[in-house]
Amino acid sequence: MMPNMEEQDPQKQAPLPPPSSQKQTNWLETLAQLGLGETVARLGAKILTFLVILLVIWMMKTFYIDQQPGSQVNAQEEEASPTPAVALASLRYETNAPTAGISRQTDIHTIIPSRPRTEVTTYIVQKGDTITSIAEQFNLHPRTILNSNAFTVMADNPHNLFVDQEVYILPVDGVYWQWQAGENLNRWAELFQVKVEDIVNYPANKLDPVTLGSYDNPNIKPGTMLIIPNGYRVPNARGDVFVGVTRTSPATSRVQGSGACESVSDGAVGLGVFIWPADKHYLSGYDWNPDVGHRGIDIAGDTGEPVYAVDYGVIVYAGWNEWGYGNMVMVDHGNGWQSLYAHLNSINVFCGGSVLQGSVIGTVGSTGNSSGSHLHFELMHSQYSKVNPWLYLPPP
Protein backbone atom coordinates (compact mmCIF):
# COMPACT_ATOMS: atom_id res chain seq x y z
CA MET A 1 0.00 0.00 0.00
CA MET A 2 1.37 3.21 -1.17
CA PRO A 3 1.72 5.91 1.41
CA ASN A 4 -0.50 9.13 1.15
CA MET A 5 1.76 11.54 -0.61
CA GLU A 6 -0.32 14.55 0.33
CA GLU A 7 0.13 13.88 4.02
CA GLN A 8 3.87 13.17 3.70
CA ASP A 9 4.80 16.11 1.38
CA PRO A 10 4.80 19.37 3.25
CA GLN A 11 4.94 21.24 -0.03
CA LYS A 12 1.50 19.89 -1.00
CA GLN A 13 -0.21 21.62 2.00
CA ALA A 14 -2.72 24.63 1.64
CA PRO A 15 -1.11 27.64 -0.03
CA LEU A 16 -0.21 30.59 2.19
CA PRO A 17 -1.84 34.04 1.59
CA PRO A 18 0.17 36.52 -0.43
CA PRO A 19 2.40 38.82 1.58
CA SER A 20 0.24 41.93 0.91
CA SER A 21 -2.95 40.15 1.97
CA GLN A 22 -1.18 38.84 5.04
CA LYS A 23 -0.05 42.34 5.96
CA GLN A 24 -3.56 43.70 5.51
CA THR A 25 -4.96 40.93 7.71
CA ASN A 26 -2.34 41.61 10.35
CA TRP A 27 -3.19 45.36 10.19
CA LEU A 28 -6.89 44.73 10.62
CA GLU A 29 -6.20 42.27 13.45
CA THR A 30 -4.04 44.89 15.12
CA LEU A 31 -6.82 47.50 14.88
CA ALA A 32 -9.30 44.99 16.19
CA GLN A 33 -7.03 44.22 19.15
CA LEU A 34 -6.82 47.97 19.84
CA GLY A 35 -10.66 48.29 19.75
CA LEU A 36 -10.66 50.49 16.61
CA GLY A 37 -12.00 48.02 14.12
CA GLU A 38 -15.62 49.12 14.27
CA THR A 39 -14.69 52.84 14.12
CA VAL A 40 -12.53 52.35 11.05
CA ALA A 41 -15.28 50.36 9.37
CA ARG A 42 -17.81 53.16 9.93
CA LEU A 43 -15.40 55.79 8.64
CA GLY A 44 -14.75 53.80 5.55
CA ALA A 45 -18.46 53.40 4.88
CA LYS A 46 -18.99 57.17 5.15
CA ILE A 47 -16.15 57.92 2.77
CA LEU A 48 -17.54 55.42 0.29
CA THR A 49 -21.03 56.95 0.57
CA PHE A 50 -19.62 60.44 -0.04
CA LEU A 51 -17.80 59.27 -3.16
CA VAL A 52 -20.97 57.64 -4.47
CA ILE A 53 -22.95 60.91 -3.96
CA LEU A 54 -20.33 62.91 -5.84
CA LEU A 55 -20.52 60.43 -8.68
CA VAL A 56 -24.32 60.68 -8.84
CA ILE A 57 -24.22 64.51 -8.85
CA TRP A 58 -21.69 64.54 -11.65
CA MET A 59 -23.78 62.10 -13.70
CA MET A 60 -27.03 64.09 -13.16
CA LYS A 61 -25.34 67.40 -14.06
CA THR A 62 -23.95 65.91 -17.23
CA PHE A 63 -27.33 64.39 -18.11
CA TYR A 64 -29.38 67.59 -17.63
CA ILE A 65 -26.93 69.80 -19.48
CA ASP A 66 -27.20 67.49 -22.42
CA GLN A 67 -31.02 67.55 -22.18
CA GLN A 68 -31.46 71.37 -21.76
CA PRO A 69 -33.89 72.91 -24.28
CA GLY A 70 -31.98 74.79 -26.85
CA SER A 71 -28.61 73.08 -26.29
CA GLN A 72 -29.07 71.01 -29.41
CA VAL A 73 -32.19 72.61 -30.85
CA ASN A 74 -30.69 76.08 -30.80
CA ALA A 75 -27.58 74.76 -32.45
CA GLN A 76 -29.74 73.31 -35.23
CA GLU A 77 -31.74 76.55 -35.53
CA GLU A 78 -28.52 78.54 -35.79
CA GLU A 79 -27.44 76.32 -38.69
CA ALA A 80 -30.87 76.57 -40.38
CA SER A 81 -31.46 80.29 -39.90
CA PRO A 82 -29.02 83.23 -40.01
CA THR A 83 -31.17 85.08 -37.42
CA PRO A 84 -29.83 84.44 -33.89
CA ALA A 85 -32.25 82.73 -31.54
CA VAL A 86 -33.62 84.68 -28.60
CA ALA A 87 -32.65 83.26 -25.24
CA LEU A 88 -35.51 81.94 -23.17
CA ALA A 89 -34.24 83.77 -20.09
CA SER A 90 -34.57 87.08 -21.85
CA LEU A 91 -38.22 86.33 -22.65
CA ARG A 92 -38.93 85.45 -19.06
CA TYR A 93 -37.64 88.73 -17.63
CA GLU A 94 -38.48 91.13 -20.46
CA THR A 95 -41.27 93.01 -18.63
CA ASN A 96 -41.71 95.51 -21.43
CA ALA A 97 -42.23 92.89 -24.10
CA PRO A 98 -45.60 93.38 -25.83
CA THR A 99 -46.31 89.64 -25.69
CA ALA A 100 -45.65 89.33 -21.97
CA GLY A 101 -47.95 86.79 -20.34
CA ILE A 102 -50.37 87.32 -17.46
CA SER A 103 -48.86 86.86 -14.03
CA ARG A 104 -50.09 83.80 -12.16
CA GLN A 105 -49.66 85.55 -8.82
CA THR A 106 -53.02 85.89 -7.06
CA ASP A 107 -53.90 89.12 -5.22
CA ILE A 108 -56.79 88.60 -2.83
CA HIS A 109 -57.21 92.37 -2.32
CA THR A 110 -59.20 94.38 -4.85
CA ILE A 111 -57.89 97.93 -5.21
CA ILE A 112 -60.68 100.35 -6.05
CA PRO A 113 -59.37 103.72 -7.25
CA SER A 114 -60.70 106.70 -5.34
CA ARG A 115 -63.17 108.72 -7.32
CA PRO A 116 -63.71 112.43 -6.77
CA ARG A 117 -67.08 113.49 -5.41
CA THR A 118 -69.34 115.44 -7.74
CA GLU A 119 -72.41 115.95 -5.56
CA VAL A 120 -73.06 118.09 -2.50
CA THR A 121 -73.17 116.17 0.79
CA THR A 122 -74.06 117.20 4.33
CA TYR A 123 -72.22 116.98 7.64
CA ILE A 124 -73.60 117.10 11.19
CA VAL A 125 -71.57 119.43 13.42
CA GLN A 126 -69.96 117.72 16.42
CA LYS A 127 -68.85 119.24 19.70
CA GLY A 128 -65.56 121.09 19.25
CA ASP A 129 -65.95 121.50 15.47
CA THR A 130 -64.97 124.74 13.77
CA ILE A 131 -65.19 125.93 10.18
CA THR A 132 -61.48 125.18 9.86
CA SER A 133 -61.59 121.65 11.31
CA ILE A 134 -64.57 120.69 9.14
CA ALA A 135 -62.79 122.01 6.05
CA GLU A 136 -59.70 119.94 6.87
CA GLN A 137 -61.80 116.75 7.10
CA PHE A 138 -62.98 117.21 3.52
CA ASN A 139 -59.79 118.74 2.09
CA LEU A 140 -61.50 122.07 1.43
CA HIS A 141 -60.67 125.70 2.11
CA PRO A 142 -62.47 127.07 5.22
CA ARG A 143 -63.93 129.81 3.05
CA THR A 144 -65.75 127.12 1.05
CA ILE A 145 -67.57 125.88 4.15
CA LEU A 146 -68.69 129.41 4.99
CA ASN A 147 -69.70 130.21 1.40
CA SER A 148 -71.61 126.94 1.13
CA ASN A 149 -73.79 127.80 4.13
CA ALA A 150 -74.05 131.59 3.99
CA PHE A 151 -77.78 131.37 3.19
CA THR A 152 -78.46 129.27 6.33
CA VAL A 153 -78.47 130.34 9.97
CA MET A 154 -74.68 130.47 9.79
CA ALA A 155 -74.93 133.55 7.55
CA ASP A 156 -71.41 134.97 7.29
CA ASN A 157 -70.46 134.44 10.91
CA PRO A 158 -68.34 131.37 11.72
CA HIS A 159 -69.42 131.70 15.34
CA ASN A 160 -72.95 130.74 14.28
CA LEU A 161 -71.82 127.12 14.01
CA PHE A 162 -73.53 124.94 16.62
CA VAL A 163 -73.66 121.27 17.59
CA ASP A 164 -76.04 119.07 15.52
CA GLN A 165 -76.24 121.72 12.82
CA GLU A 166 -76.36 120.35 9.27
CA VAL A 167 -73.87 122.03 6.96
CA TYR A 168 -73.41 121.60 3.22
CA ILE A 169 -70.12 120.15 1.94
CA LEU A 170 -69.16 120.92 -1.66
CA PRO A 171 -67.17 118.42 -3.74
CA VAL A 172 -64.75 121.21 -4.74
CA ASP A 173 -63.69 124.58 -3.41
CA GLY A 174 -66.09 127.31 -4.42
CA VAL A 175 -69.48 128.80 -3.60
CA TYR A 176 -72.92 127.19 -3.19
CA TRP A 177 -75.58 129.76 -4.08
CA GLN A 178 -79.31 129.91 -4.74
CA TRP A 179 -80.63 131.12 -8.10
CA GLN A 180 -83.29 133.83 -7.95
CA ALA A 181 -85.81 134.86 -10.60
CA GLY A 182 -84.57 137.53 -13.01
CA GLU A 183 -80.87 137.03 -12.30
CA ASN A 184 -78.16 137.21 -14.96
CA LEU A 185 -75.77 134.28 -15.30
CA ASN A 186 -73.05 136.47 -16.80
CA ARG A 187 -73.24 138.76 -13.77
CA TRP A 188 -73.12 135.75 -11.49
CA ALA A 189 -69.86 134.65 -13.08
CA GLU A 190 -68.45 138.17 -12.71
CA LEU A 191 -69.57 138.38 -9.08
CA PHE A 192 -67.97 135.05 -8.14
CA GLN A 193 -64.89 135.69 -10.32
CA VAL A 194 -65.23 132.66 -12.62
CA LYS A 195 -66.10 131.98 -16.26
CA VAL A 196 -69.77 131.45 -17.00
CA GLU A 197 -68.90 128.15 -18.72
CA ASP A 198 -67.46 126.91 -15.40
CA ILE A 199 -70.94 127.13 -13.90
CA VAL A 200 -72.87 125.83 -16.92
CA ASN A 201 -70.59 122.85 -17.57
CA TYR A 202 -70.16 121.67 -13.98
CA PRO A 203 -71.80 118.18 -13.90
CA ALA A 204 -73.51 118.53 -10.51
CA ASN A 205 -75.41 121.62 -11.69
CA LYS A 206 -77.14 119.54 -14.39
CA LEU A 207 -77.63 122.50 -16.70
CA ASP A 208 -78.42 121.70 -20.34
CA PRO A 209 -76.81 124.30 -22.63
CA VAL A 210 -79.42 123.48 -25.29
CA THR A 211 -82.43 124.40 -23.12
CA LEU A 212 -80.63 127.00 -21.01
CA GLY A 213 -81.14 129.80 -23.50
CA SER A 214 -79.54 133.21 -23.12
CA TYR A 215 -77.08 133.64 -20.27
CA ASP A 216 -78.58 137.06 -19.60
CA ASN A 217 -81.94 135.47 -18.81
CA PRO A 218 -81.31 131.73 -18.54
CA ASN A 219 -83.97 129.08 -18.14
CA ILE A 220 -83.12 128.15 -14.53
CA LYS A 221 -85.84 127.40 -11.99
CA PRO A 222 -85.83 129.94 -9.13
CA GLY A 223 -84.58 128.39 -5.90
CA THR A 224 -82.15 126.06 -7.67
CA MET A 225 -78.91 125.61 -5.76
CA LEU A 226 -75.83 125.84 -8.00
CA ILE A 227 -72.17 125.12 -7.41
CA ILE A 228 -69.74 127.79 -8.57
CA PRO A 229 -66.46 125.81 -8.74
CA ASN A 230 -63.46 127.84 -7.57
CA GLY A 231 -65.77 130.80 -7.01
CA TYR A 232 -64.86 133.45 -4.48
CA ARG A 233 -67.20 135.53 -2.38
CA VAL A 234 -66.23 138.13 0.21
CA PRO A 235 -68.24 137.48 3.38
CA ASN A 236 -70.46 140.24 4.72
CA ALA A 237 -68.77 140.67 8.09
CA ARG A 238 -71.35 142.26 10.36
CA GLY A 239 -68.70 142.57 13.05
CA ASP A 240 -67.11 145.46 11.15
CA VAL A 241 -69.83 147.80 12.44
CA PHE A 242 -67.82 147.91 15.65
CA VAL A 243 -65.11 149.86 13.89
CA GLY A 244 -65.50 153.51 14.76
CA VAL A 245 -67.49 152.86 17.97
CA THR A 246 -65.78 155.49 20.08
CA ARG A 247 -66.60 157.26 23.29
CA THR A 248 -68.00 160.15 21.27
CA SER A 249 -70.45 157.99 19.28
CA PRO A 250 -71.23 154.82 21.25
CA ALA A 251 -74.81 154.61 20.02
CA THR A 252 -73.61 153.35 16.63
CA SER A 253 -73.28 149.90 18.23
CA ARG A 254 -76.95 149.79 19.29
CA VAL A 255 -77.82 147.46 16.41
CA GLN A 256 -75.56 144.84 17.98
CA GLY A 257 -77.63 144.32 21.08
CA SER A 258 -78.58 145.45 24.55
CA GLY A 259 -74.97 146.01 25.60
CA ALA A 260 -74.68 149.22 23.58
CA CYS A 261 -73.89 152.32 25.62
CA GLU A 262 -75.94 155.50 25.18
CA SER A 263 -73.42 158.18 26.05
CA VAL A 264 -69.89 158.14 27.34
CA SER A 265 -67.89 160.98 28.85
CA ASP A 266 -64.19 161.36 28.44
CA GLY A 267 -61.95 158.97 30.34
CA ALA A 268 -58.62 157.16 30.27
CA VAL A 269 -56.55 157.23 27.08
CA GLY A 270 -54.45 154.28 25.96
CA LEU A 271 -50.71 154.10 25.46
CA GLY A 272 -50.95 152.31 22.09
CA VAL A 273 -48.98 149.36 23.51
CA PHE A 274 -50.98 146.21 24.32
CA ILE A 275 -50.75 143.32 26.77
CA TRP A 276 -52.35 139.87 26.46
CA PRO A 277 -56.04 139.85 27.46
CA ALA A 278 -55.90 136.38 29.06
CA ASP A 279 -53.60 134.20 31.15
CA LYS A 280 -53.09 131.74 28.30
CA HIS A 281 -51.27 132.91 25.22
CA TYR A 282 -52.30 130.35 22.61
CA LEU A 283 -55.31 129.52 20.46
CA SER A 284 -58.31 127.35 21.25
CA GLY A 285 -60.40 127.59 18.10
CA TYR A 286 -60.25 130.00 15.18
CA ASP A 287 -57.23 131.98 14.17
CA TRP A 288 -57.26 135.28 12.30
CA ASN A 289 -58.89 134.44 8.96
CA PRO A 290 -60.77 137.20 7.08
CA ASP A 291 -61.61 134.72 4.30
CA VAL A 292 -64.14 133.06 6.60
CA GLY A 293 -65.24 136.25 8.31
CA HIS A 294 -63.16 135.65 11.43
CA ARG A 295 -61.43 138.94 12.11
CA GLY A 296 -60.04 138.07 15.50
CA ILE A 297 -58.40 135.23 17.42
CA ASP A 298 -59.87 132.70 19.86
CA ILE A 299 -57.59 132.58 22.89
CA ALA A 300 -57.62 129.49 25.10
CA GLY A 301 -59.10 129.76 28.56
CA ASP A 302 -61.19 127.91 31.12
CA THR A 303 -64.54 129.19 32.33
CA GLY A 304 -64.09 131.82 35.02
CA GLU A 305 -60.49 132.77 34.22
CA PRO A 306 -59.89 136.55 34.20
CA VAL A 307 -60.03 138.70 31.08
CA TYR A 308 -57.86 141.85 31.09
CA ALA A 309 -58.11 145.19 29.31
CA VAL A 310 -55.18 145.31 26.88
CA ASP A 311 -54.71 149.08 27.34
CA TYR A 312 -56.16 152.07 29.15
CA GLY A 313 -59.57 153.17 27.89
CA VAL A 314 -63.31 153.65 28.34
CA ILE A 315 -66.08 151.04 28.15
CA VAL A 316 -68.31 151.70 25.09
CA TYR A 317 -70.14 148.32 25.04
CA ALA A 318 -70.92 146.02 27.96
CA GLY A 319 -73.64 143.40 27.69
CA TRP A 320 -75.35 140.94 25.37
CA ASN A 321 -74.60 140.85 21.65
CA GLU A 322 -77.18 139.62 19.14
CA TRP A 323 -74.74 138.43 16.45
CA GLY A 324 -73.27 135.40 18.18
CA TYR A 325 -70.71 137.06 20.48
CA GLY A 326 -72.74 136.46 23.63
CA ASN A 327 -71.65 138.59 26.59
CA MET A 328 -69.28 141.16 25.13
CA VAL A 329 -67.19 144.13 26.24
CA MET A 330 -65.67 146.77 24.00
CA VAL A 331 -63.08 149.33 25.08
CA ASP A 332 -62.32 152.56 23.26
CA HIS A 333 -58.71 153.56 23.95
CA GLY A 334 -59.11 157.19 22.86
CA ASN A 335 -56.27 157.09 20.32
CA GLY A 336 -58.04 155.47 17.38
CA TRP A 337 -57.82 151.96 18.82
CA GLN A 338 -60.68 149.80 20.10
CA SER A 339 -60.55 146.27 21.58
CA LEU A 340 -63.33 143.69 21.74
CA TYR A 341 -63.78 140.74 24.17
CA ALA A 342 -66.53 138.19 23.46
CA HIS A 343 -68.19 134.99 24.82
CA LEU A 344 -67.61 136.20 28.39
CA ASN A 345 -69.03 134.22 31.27
CA SER A 346 -69.41 137.38 33.34
CA ILE A 347 -68.86 141.13 32.88
CA ASN A 348 -67.15 143.17 35.61
CA VAL A 349 -67.45 146.67 34.06
CA PHE A 350 -70.20 149.09 33.05
CA CYS A 351 -70.81 151.61 30.27
CA GLY A 352 -68.70 154.76 30.45
CA GLY A 353 -66.31 153.44 33.07
CA SER A 354 -62.58 153.95 32.66
CA VAL A 355 -60.28 150.94 32.87
CA LEU A 356 -56.58 150.59 33.44
CA GLN A 357 -54.29 148.40 31.40
CA GLY A 358 -54.54 144.97 33.02
CA SER A 359 -57.87 145.66 34.75
CA VAL A 360 -60.15 142.59 34.98
CA ILE A 361 -63.14 143.42 32.77
CA GLY A 362 -64.79 139.98 32.86
CA THR A 363 -64.21 136.23 32.85
CA VAL A 364 -63.73 133.63 30.13
CA GLY A 365 -66.89 131.82 29.09
CA SER A 366 -68.82 130.19 26.26
CA THR A 367 -71.86 132.43 25.79
CA GLY A 368 -73.35 133.15 22.39
CA ASN A 369 -72.40 130.96 19.46
CA SER A 370 -69.46 129.14 21.00
CA SER A 371 -68.44 125.48 21.00
CA GLY A 372 -66.43 125.75 24.22
CA SER A 373 -64.88 128.17 26.68
CA HIS A 374 -62.45 130.64 25.12
CA LEU A 375 -61.96 134.37 24.64
CA HIS A 376 -62.72 135.83 21.23
CA PHE A 377 -60.51 138.91 20.95
CA GLU A 378 -60.40 141.61 18.28
CA LEU A 379 -58.33 144.74 17.71
CA MET A 380 -59.52 147.51 15.41
CA HIS A 381 -58.49 151.00 14.41
CA SER A 382 -60.71 153.78 13.16
CA GLN A 383 -58.40 154.22 10.16
CA TYR A 384 -57.26 150.67 9.39
CA SER A 385 -60.42 148.70 10.33
CA LYS A 386 -59.90 145.33 12.03
CA VAL A 387 -56.30 144.14 12.21
CA ASN A 388 -54.56 140.86 12.98
CA PRO A 389 -54.00 140.84 16.76
CA TRP A 390 -50.88 138.70 16.39
CA LEU A 391 -49.11 141.71 14.87
CA TYR A 392 -49.77 143.91 17.93
CA LEU A 393 -49.75 141.63 20.97
CA PRO A 394 -46.38 140.80 22.57
CA PRO A 395 -44.84 137.44 21.62
CA PRO A 396 -46.50 134.59 23.56
Secondary structure, 3 states (H helix, E strand, C coil): CCCCHHHHCHHHCCCCCCHHHHHHHHHHHHHHHCCCHHHHHHHHHHHHHHHHHHHHHHHHHHHHHHHCCCCCHHHHHHHHCCCCCCCHHHHHHCCCCCCCCCCCCCCCCCCCCCCCCCCCEEEECCCCCCHHHHHHHCCCCHHHHHHHCCCCCCCCCHHHCCCCCEEEECCCCEEEEECCCCCCHHHHHHHCCCCHHHHHCCHHHCCCHHHHCCCCCCCCCCCCEEEEECCCCCCCCHHHHHCCCCCCCHHHHHHHCCCECCCCCCCCCCCCCCCCCECCCCECCCCCEHHHCECCEEEECCCCCEEECCCCEEEEEEEEECCCCEEEEEEECCCCEEEEEEEECEECCCCCCEECCCCEEEECECCCCCCCCEEEEEEEECCCEEECHHHCCCCC
